[in-house]
Amino acid sequence: MRRNTNVLVLIIFLLVGLVVGSFLGDLLKGTINLFSHSKTIGFDPFTLDLIFIQLTLGFEFTINLATVIGLLIVLIIYRNIR
């Protein structure tokens, strides 16, 4: 049970790092030109029609320097509290 808790805490930390880093990158991209560059990774939405149900799936992830910095910071914090 302890290992499952550690994995859950790590996932939560990573998600928080992604969100905070992306948010800060959006805030700072007007003042610091380095944060204005980003790369989008993912695939376009597609629809799977199975007659009785129709599913639309898609995934897109935008990464910039602040996102990477946010991930590194939460990994360091996680490593120190673990």
SEMI-973681 format. One record per atom (N, C-alpha, C, CB): atom name; x, y, z. Coordinates in steps of 0.001 Angstrom, whole numbers. Atoms other than C-alpha are relative to their C-alpha. Glycine has a CB too. Example, Ala and Ser with C-alpha at 12.3 -4.5 7.8 and 13.67 -1.06 7.14 Angstrom:
2
+----+---------+---------+---------+
: at :      xx :      yy :      zz :
+----+---------+---------+---------+
:  N :     890 :   -1190 :       0 :
: CA :   12300 :   -4500 :    7800 :
:  C :     900 :    1200 :       0 :
: CB :    -992 :      27 :    1246 :
:  N :    -820 :   -1190 :     -60 :
: CA :   13670 :   -1060 :    7140 :
:  C :    -770 :    1090 :     730 :
: CB :     414 :     462 :   -1415 :
+----+---------+---------+---------+
***
This chain:
82
+----+---------+---------+---------+
: at :      xx :      yy :      zz :
+----+---------+---------+---------+
:  N :     816 :   -1194 :       0 :
: CA :       0 :       0 :       0 :
:  C :     865 :    1266 :       0 :
: CB :    -932 :      -6 :    1205 :
:  N :    -891 :   -1158 :     -89 :
: CA :    2901 :    2345 :     738 :
:  C :     512 :     395 :   -1390 :
: CB :    1188 :    -304 :     943 :
:  N :    -511 :    -282 :    1344 :
: CA :    4243 :    2046 :   -2832 :
:  C :   -1073 :     666 :    -858 :
: CB :     491 :   -1295 :    -674 :
:  N :    1091 :    -608 :     758 :
: CA :     830 :    2869 :   -4336 :
:  C :    -204 :    1451 :     411 :
: CB :   -1296 :    -789 :     199 :
:  N :     131 :   -1371 :    -490 :
: CA :     656 :    5977 :   -2151 :
:  C :    1110 :     874 :    -566 :
: CB :      27 :      33 :    1538 :
:  N :   -1123 :    -755 :     557 :
: CA :    4117 :    7077 :   -3311 :
:  C :    -216 :     317 :   -1474 :
: CB :    1300 :    -778 :     178 :
:  N :     248 :    -213 :    1425 :
: CA :    3133 :    6663 :   -6958 :
:  C :   -1099 :    1050 :    -180 :
: CB :    -397 :   -1333 :    -695 :
:  N :    1084 :    -971 :      86 :
: CA :     -91 :    8616 :   -6417 :
:  C :     500 :    1407 :     340 :
: CB :   -1148 :    -399 :     937 :
:  N :    -563 :   -1298 :    -383 :
: CA :    1784 :   11435 :   -4660 :
:  C :     899 :     526 :   -1120 :
: CB :     800 :    -116 :    1331 :
:  N :    -862 :    -418 :    1109 :
: CA :    4346 :   11522 :   -7501 :
:  C :    -826 :     501 :   -1182 :
: CB :     899 :   -1162 :    -445 :
:  N :     864 :    -418 :    1111 :
: CA :    1597 :   11746 :  -10129 :
:  C :    -637 :    1354 :     294 :
: CB :   -1094 :   -1055 :    -263 :
:  N :     600 :   -1282 :    -383 :
: CA :     -98 :   14570 :   -8221 :
:  C :    1039 :    1113 :     -81 :
: CB :    -594 :     -76 :    1428 :
:  N :   -1078 :    -989 :      73 :
: CA :    3220 :   16406 :   -7876 :
:  C :     305 :     355 :   -1451 :
: CB :    1270 :    -529 :     696 :
:  N :    -301 :    -251 :    1405 :
: CA :    3920 :   16020 :  -11603 :
:  C :   -1091 :     843 :    -664 :
: CB :     167 :   -1325 :    -747 :
:  N :    1098 :    -775 :     566 :
: CA :     480 :   17332 :  -12544 :
:  C :      24 :    1445 :     489 :
: CB :   -1335 :    -647 :     349 :
:  N :     -99 :   -1362 :    -542 :
: CA :     893 :   20312 :  -10221 :
:  C :    1156 :     743 :    -660 :
: CB :     188 :     -32 :    1539 :
:  N :   -1145 :    -630 :     658 :
: CA :    4326 :   21020 :  -11719 :
:  C :    -313 :     397 :   -1431 :
: CB :    1191 :    -932 :      19 :
:  N :     395 :    -315 :    1374 :
: CA :    2902 :   20871 :  -15242 :
:  C :    -915 :    1218 :     -53 :
: CB :    -695 :   -1201 :    -638 :
:  N :     979 :   -1084 :      11 :
: CA :      17 :   23189 :  -14437 :
:  C :     649 :    1325 :     411 :
: CB :   -1174 :    -330 :     939 :
:  N :    -634 :   -1227 :    -484 :
: CA :    2049 :   25723 :  -12444 :
:  C :    1047 :     498 :   -1003 :
: CB :     651 :    -236 :    1382 :
:  N :    -999 :    -402 :     987 :
: CA :    4893 :   25719 :  -14973 :
:  C :    -620 :     584 :   -1251 :
: CB :     860 :   -1172 :    -369 :
:  N :     680 :    -525 :    1190 :
: CA :    2532 :   26214 :  -17901 :
:  C :    -631 :    1356 :     281 :
: CB :   -1071 :    -983 :    -484 :
:  N :     615 :   -1266 :    -381 :
: CA :     682 :   28971 :  -16061 :
:  C :    1052 :    1114 :      77 :
: CB :    -727 :    -145 :    1351 :
:  N :   -1068 :   -1004 :     -96 :
: CA :    3915 :   30797 :  -15229 :
:  C :     603 :     320 :   -1370 :
: CB :    1100 :    -488 :     948 :
:  N :    -504 :    -231 :    1355 :
: CA :    5138 :   30347 :  -18798 :
:  C :    -910 :     926 :    -791 :
: CB :     154 :   -1321 :    -738 :
:  N :     942 :    -890 :     681 :
: CA :    1970 :   31983 :  -20120 :
:  C :      75 :    1417 :     557 :
: CB :   -1425 :    -537 :     128 :
:  N :    -109 :   -1327 :    -608 :
: CA :    2345 :   34838 :  -17641 :
:  C :    1274 :     729 :    -444 :
: CB :     -24 :    -119 :    1524 :
:  N :   -1300 :    -613 :     262 :
: CA :    6013 :   35452 :  -18445 :
:  C :     364 :     106 :   -1478 :
: CB :    1052 :    -773 :     701 :
:  N :    -399 :       4 :    1410 :
: CA :    5975 :   34968 :  -22220 :
:  C :     -16 :    1394 :    -625 :
: CB :    -911 :    -914 :    -788 :
:  N :     -14 :   -1361 :     515 :
: CA :    5260 :   38669 :  -22777 :
:  C :    1223 :     776 :     447 :
: CB :   -1240 :     725 :     430 :
:  N :   -1141 :    -747 :    -529 :
: CA :    8203 :   39819 :  -20652 :
:  C :    1337 :    -676 :    -293 :
: CB :    -155 :     184 :    1491 :
:  N :   -1232 :     757 :     266 :
: CA :   10788 :   37071 :  -21165 :
:  C :    -213 :    -797 :   -1279 :
: CB :     374 :    -951 :    1208 :
:  N :     197 :     591 :    1325 :
: CA :   11077 :   36062 :  -24816 :
:  C :     284 :   -1505 :     -13 :
: CB :     892 :     699 :   -1017 :
:  N :    -368 :    1414 :     -34 :
: CA :   12563 :   32677 :  -23906 :
:  C :   -1203 :    -893 :     296 :
: CB :    1087 :    -233 :    1043 :
:  N :    1183 :     783 :    -357 :
: CA :    9210 :   31517 :  -22497 :
:  C :   -1080 :      20 :   -1074 :
: CB :    -573 :     509 :    1291 :
:  N :    1027 :     -87 :    1037 :
: CA :    7294 :   32408 :  -25657 :
:  C :      62 :   -1162 :    -983 :
: CB :     134 :    1302 :    -751 :
:  N :    -134 :    1142 :     903 :
: CA :    8562 :   29357 :  -27552 :
:  C :    -583 :   -1247 :     663 :
: CB :    1488 :    -229 :    -386 :
:  N :     594 :    1215 :    -529 :
: CA :    6521 :   26203 :  -27089 :
:  C :    -170 :   -1014 :   -1118 :
: CB :   -1350 :     297 :     674 :
:  N :     189 :    1097 :     947 :
: CA :    5972 :   22864 :  -28765 :
:  C :   -1245 :    -776 :     412 :
: CB :    1258 :    -936 :     -51 :
:  N :    1212 :     762 :    -260 :
: CA :    2656 :   21030 :  -29054 :
:  C :     195 :   -1435 :    -454 :
: CB :   -1213 :     635 :    -709 :
:  N :    -137 :    1429 :     258 :
: CA :    2656 :   17254 :  -28868 :
:  C :   -1379 :    -635 :     183 :
: CB :    1072 :    -660 :     952 :
:  N :    1272 :     687 :    -153 :
: CA :    -368 :   15034 :  -29397 :
:  C :    -569 :    -432 :   -1331 :
: CB :    -987 :     882 :     713 :
:  N :     676 :     375 :    1232 :
: CA :   -2909 :   13911 :  -31947 :
:  C :   -1363 :     669 :     -45 :
: CB :    -136 :   -1535 :    -114 :
:  N :    1283 :    -658 :     202 :
: CA :   -6020 :   15481 :  -33418 :
:  C :   -1135 :    -911 :     446 :
: CB :    -178 :     398 :   -1472 :
:  N :    1149 :     825 :    -397 :
: CA :   -9422 :   14348 :  -32199 :
:  C :    -486 :    -880 :   -1149 :
: CB :   -1147 :     890 :     492 :
:  N :     605 :     887 :     987 :
: CA :  -10912 :   11389 :  -33996 :
:  C :   -1247 :    -620 :     623 :
: CB :    1008 :   -1105 :    -473 :
:  N :    1265 :     542 :    -470 :
: CA :  -14347 :    9825 :  -33738 :
:  C :     -88 :   -1478 :    -339 :
: CB :   -1183 :     765 :    -612 :
:  N :     210 :    1437 :     162 :
: CA :  -15034 :    6141 :  -33253 :
:  C :   -1495 :    -253 :     161 :
: CB :     846 :    -840 :    1042 :
:  N :    1442 :     212 :     -14 :
: CA :  -18641 :    5304 :  -34165 :
:  C :    -284 :   -1496 :      50 :
: CB :    -673 :     649 :   -1242 :
:  N :     307 :    1414 :    -188 :
: CA :  -19786 :    1938 :  -32798 :
:  C :   -1506 :    -259 :     -55 :
: CB :     565 :    -489 :    1331 :
:  N :    1445 :      21 :     192 :
: CA :  -23458 :    2469 :  -33736 :
:  C :    -742 :     324 :    1303 :
: CB :    -439 :   -1368 :    -530 :
:  N :     705 :    -245 :   -1255 :
: CA :  -24647 :    2310 :  -30103 :
:  C :     682 :    1060 :     862 :
: CB :    -116 :   -1287 :     779 :
:  N :    -724 :   -1036 :    -731 :
: CA :  -21996 :    4740 :  -28827 :
:  C :     998 :     648 :    -952 :
: CB :     722 :    -589 :    1258 :
:  N :    -948 :    -735 :     834 :
: CA :  -19861 :    7407 :  -30419 :
:  C :    1033 :     650 :     917 :
: CB :    -729 :    1075 :    -887 :
:  N :   -1086 :    -513 :    -827 :
: CA :  -16478 :    8222 :  -28889 :
:  C :     865 :     950 :    -811 :
: CB :     850 :   -1153 :     566 :
:  N :    -938 :    -930 :     609 :
: CA :  -14350 :   11244 :  -29712 :
:  C :    1193 :     130 :     932 :
: CB :    -664 :    1391 :    -275 :
:  N :   -1204 :      -2 :    -809 :
: CA :  -10789 :   11033 :  -28477 :
:  C :    1060 :     897 :    -632 :
: CB :     533 :   -1426 :     174 :
:  N :   -1092 :    -839 :     468 :
: CA :   -7898 :   13453 :  -28729 :
:  C :     882 :     371 :    1172 :
: CB :    -530 :    1263 :    -705 :
:  N :    -952 :    -347 :   -1050 :
: CA :   -4838 :   14540 :  -26808 :
:  C :     970 :    1026 :    -554 :
: CB :     755 :   -1259 :     524 :
:  N :    -947 :   -1018 :     415 :
: CA :   -2691 :   17633 :  -26994 :
:  C :     694 :     553 :    1239 :
: CB :    -706 :    1132 :    -799 :
:  N :    -815 :    -457 :   -1120 :
: CA :     128 :   18728 :  -24693 :
:  C :     961 :    1056 :    -521 :
: CB :     771 :   -1186 :     673 :
:  N :    -892 :   -1085 :     397 :
: CA :    1921 :   22066 :  -25025 :
:  C :    1068 :     161 :    1062 :
: CB :    -779 :    1329 :    -207 :
:  N :   -1118 :     -65 :    -935 :
: CA :    5349 :   22216 :  -23447 :
:  C :     876 :    1201 :    -349 :
: CB :     828 :   -1316 :     -30 :
:  N :    -933 :   -1105 :     182 :
: CA :    7611 :   25222 :  -22938 :
:  C :    1063 :     -91 :    1094 :
: CB :    -739 :    1384 :      39 :
:  N :   -1101 :      30 :    -960 :
: CA :   10675 :   26048 :  -20863 :
:  C :    -502 :      43 :    1448 :
: CB :     946 :    1167 :    -256 :
:  N :     535 :    -107 :   -1361 :
: CA :    8622 :   27012 :  -17805 :
:  C :    -626 :   -1314 :     460 :
: CB :   -1035 :    1124 :      77 :
:  N :     569 :    1299 :    -342 :
: CA :    6814 :   23649 :  -17916 :
:  C :    1097 :    -969 :     431 :
: CB :    -783 :    -576 :   -1190 :
:  N :   -1132 :     867 :    -342 :
: CA :   10134 :   21808 :  -17867 :
:  C :     593 :     409 :    1348 :
: CB :    1086 :      57 :   -1103 :
:  N :    -522 :    -483 :   -1286 :
: CA :   11385 :   24001 :  -15005 :
:  C :    -944 :    -394 :    1132 :
: CB :     194 :    1537 :     -28 :
:  N :     981 :     408 :   -1006 :
: CA :    8165 :   23331 :  -13087 :
:  C :      98 :   -1474 :     329 :
: CB :   -1396 :     321 :    -471 :
:  N :    -155 :    1441 :    -231 :
: CA :    8587 :   19575 :  -13547 :
:  C :    1270 :    -304 :     789 :
: CB :      24 :    -755 :   -1334 :
:  N :   -1253 :     228 :    -727 :
: CA :   12212 :   19701 :  -12388 :
:  C :    -109 :     422 :    1458 :
: CB :    1142 :     752 :    -669 :
:  N :     154 :    -472 :   -1384 :
: CA :   11287 :   21712 :   -9296 :
:  C :    -820 :    -980 :     831 :
: CB :    -663 :    1385 :      22 :
:  N :     810 :     933 :    -799 :
: CA :    8526 :   19314 :   -8221 :
:  C :     699 :   -1342 :     166 :
: CB :   -1372 :    -208 :    -650 :
:  N :    -763 :    1240 :    -178 :
: CA :   10797 :   16315 :   -8840 :
:  C :    1030 :     144 :    1112 :
: CB :     695 :    -396 :   -1310 :
:  N :    -960 :    -253 :   -1080 :
: CA :   13435 :   17866 :   -6565 :
:  C :    -716 :      40 :    1339 :
: CB :     761 :    1324 :    -239 :
:  N :     768 :     -52 :   -1254 :
: CA :   10788 :   18627 :   -3921 :
:  C :    -454 :   -1384 :     404 :
: CB :   -1215 :     929 :    -139 :
:  N :     464 :    1355 :    -301 :
: CA :    9369 :   15100 :   -4172 :
:  C :    1146 :    -862 :     524 :
: CB :    -621 :    -647 :   -1252 :
:  N :   -1157 :     798 :    -411 :
: CA :   12813 :   13571 :   -3864 :
:  C :     443 :     370 :    1422 :
: CB :    1168 :     200 :    -991 :
:  N :    -408 :    -439 :   -1329 :
: CA :   13575 :   15654 :    -750 :
:  C :   -1007 :    -367 :    1093 :
: CB :     214 :    1488 :      -6 :
:  N :     980 :     356 :   -1033 :
: CA :   10312 :   14839 :    1061 :
:  C :    -230 :   -1496 :     116 :
: CB :   -1308 :     679 :    -281 :
:  N :     212 :    1448 :      -4 :
: CA :   10330 :   11154 :     206 :
:  C :     930 :    -667 :     934 :
: CB :     163 :    -580 :   -1369 :
+----+---------+---------+---------+
***
